[in-house]
Amino acid sequence: MPRRKKQSRAFQKWLEAQDEAFQIWWQGAECEENGDIKRAIRLYTKAAKLGEPLAQSNLGNLLDDKVSPNRPSEAVYLYKRAIKSGNENAAWNLAMHYRNLGTERWYKYWLRVAADMGEKEALKICRRIDRHSKTPEKVSRRKR
């Protein structure tokens, strides 16, 4: 039984840390919505370091689009961390990052990852791509 108590205490601490990270992310989202981008970045950074995937994805967006100069390598790193945590929006954001760069291969790759994770818009686009990319099988011109 003592081992179970240690596990439950550790689990409780983990839950508290996750709740704290989510609350910090929420504050950052409010700041971003109100136009306070600098404060949003500070809060998202704190929550991202605590492992909050929503903060990682949102911070990636800000570093990719809102700050000057843009910090795309940091944004990609954050998107990938969020994707590892199961955030399909981060996969979508990474696909859009590569689309905006004109890198079709990586755009399609991350679009497919987002679709596989259940991101609805990515699913629609992938279906459209699949429909248009199917070519009829080659017909053999040999006589039998």
Contacts in CASP RR format, 6 or more apart in sequence:
PFRMAT RR
TARGET T0000
AUTHOR 0000-0000-0000
METHOD contacts of the structure
MODEL  1
MPRRKKQSRAFQKWLEAQDEAFQIWWQGAECEENGDIKRAIRLYTKAAKL
GEPLAQSNLGNLLDDKVSPNRPSEAVYLYKRAIKSGNENAAWNLAMHYRN
LGTERWYKYWLRVAADMGEKEALKICRRIDRHSKTPEKVSRRKR
17 50 0 8 1.000
18 50 0 8 1.000
18 52 0 8 1.000
20 50 0 8 1.000
21 47 0 8 1.000
21 50 0 8 1.000
21 51 0 8 1.000
21 52 0 8 1.000
21 55 0 8 1.000
22 47 0 8 1.000
22 52 0 8 1.000
22 54 0 8 1.000
24 43 0 8 1.000
24 46 0 8 1.000
24 47 0 8 1.000
24 50 0 8 1.000
24 52 0 8 1.000
24 55 0 8 1.000
25 43 0 8 1.000
25 44 0 8 1.000
25 47 0 8 1.000
25 52 0 8 1.000
25 54 0 8 1.000
25 55 0 8 1.000
25 58 0 8 1.000
27 43 0 8 1.000
28 39 0 8 1.000
28 40 0 8 1.000
28 43 0 8 1.000
28 44 0 8 1.000
28 47 0 8 1.000
28 55 0 8 1.000
28 58 0 8 1.000
29 40 0 8 1.000
29 54 0 8 1.000
29 58 0 8 1.000
31 37 0 8 1.000
31 39 0 8 1.000
31 40 0 8 1.000
31 43 0 8 1.000
32 40 0 8 1.000
32 44 0 8 1.000
32 58 0 8 1.000
32 62 0 8 1.000
37 62 0 8 1.000
37 66 0 8 1.000
37 67 0 8 1.000
40 58 0 8 1.000
40 62 0 8 1.000
41 59 0 8 1.000
41 62 0 8 1.000
41 63 0 8 1.000
41 67 0 8 1.000
43 55 0 8 1.000
44 55 0 8 1.000
44 56 0 8 1.000
44 58 0 8 1.000
44 59 0 8 1.000
44 62 0 8 1.000
45 55 0 8 1.000
45 59 0 8 1.000
46 55 0 8 1.000
47 54 0 8 1.000
47 55 0 8 1.000
48 55 0 8 1.000
48 56 0 8 1.000
48 59 0 8 1.000
48 78 0 8 1.000
48 81 0 8 1.000
51 81 0 8 1.000
51 85 0 8 1.000
53 81 0 8 1.000
53 82 0 8 1.000
53 85 0 8 1.000
53 86 0 8 1.000
53 87 0 8 1.000
53 90 0 8 1.000
54 82 0 8 1.000
54 87 0 8 1.000
56 78 0 8 1.000
56 79 0 8 1.000
56 81 0 8 1.000
56 82 0 8 1.000
56 85 0 8 1.000
56 87 0 8 1.000
56 90 0 8 1.000
57 78 0 8 1.000
57 79 0 8 1.000
57 82 0 8 1.000
57 87 0 8 1.000
57 89 0 8 1.000
57 90 0 8 1.000
57 93 0 8 1.000
59 75 0 8 1.000
59 78 0 8 1.000
60 74 0 8 1.000
60 75 0 8 1.000
60 78 0 8 1.000
60 79 0 8 1.000
60 93 0 8 1.000
61 75 0 8 1.000
61 93 0 8 1.000
63 70 0 8 1.000
63 71 0 8 1.000
63 72 0 8 1.000
63 74 0 8 1.000
63 75 0 8 1.000
63 78 0 8 1.000
64 70 0 8 1.000
64 71 0 8 1.000
64 72 0 8 1.000
64 75 0 8 1.000
64 93 0 8 1.000
64 97 0 8 1.000
72 97 0 8 1.000
75 97 0 8 1.000
76 94 0 8 1.000
76 97 0 8 1.000
78 90 0 8 1.000
79 90 0 8 1.000
79 91 0 8 1.000
79 93 0 8 1.000
79 94 0 8 1.000
79 97 0 8 1.000
80 90 0 8 1.000
80 94 0 8 1.000
82 89 0 8 1.000
82 90 0 8 1.000
83 90 0 8 1.000
83 91 0 8 1.000
83 94 0 8 1.000
83 113 0 8 1.000
83 117 0 8 1.000
86 117 0 8 1.000
88 114 0 8 1.000
88 117 0 8 1.000
88 118 0 8 1.000
88 119 0 8 1.000
88 122 0 8 1.000
89 119 0 8 1.000
91 110 0 8 1.000
91 113 0 8 1.000
91 114 0 8 1.000
91 117 0 8 1.000
91 119 0 8 1.000
91 122 0 8 1.000
92 110 0 8 1.000
92 111 0 8 1.000
92 114 0 8 1.000
92 119 0 8 1.000
92 121 0 8 1.000
92 122 0 8 1.000
94 110 0 8 1.000
94 113 0 8 1.000
94 114 0 8 1.000
95 107 0 8 1.000
95 108 0 8 1.000
95 109 0 8 1.000
95 110 0 8 1.000
95 111 0 8 1.000
95 113 0 8 1.000
95 114 0 8 1.000
95 122 0 8 1.000
96 107 0 8 1.000
97 110 0 8 1.000
98 104 0 8 1.000
98 106 0 8 1.000
98 107 0 8 1.000
98 109 0 8 1.000
98 110 0 8 1.000
99 107 0 8 1.000
108 129 0 8 1.000
111 122 0 8 1.000
111 125 0 8 1.000
111 126 0 8 1.000
111 129 0 8 1.000
112 122 0 8 1.000
112 126 0 8 1.000
114 122 0 8 1.000
115 122 0 8 1.000
115 123 0 8 1.000
115 125 0 8 1.000
115 126 0 8 1.000
END
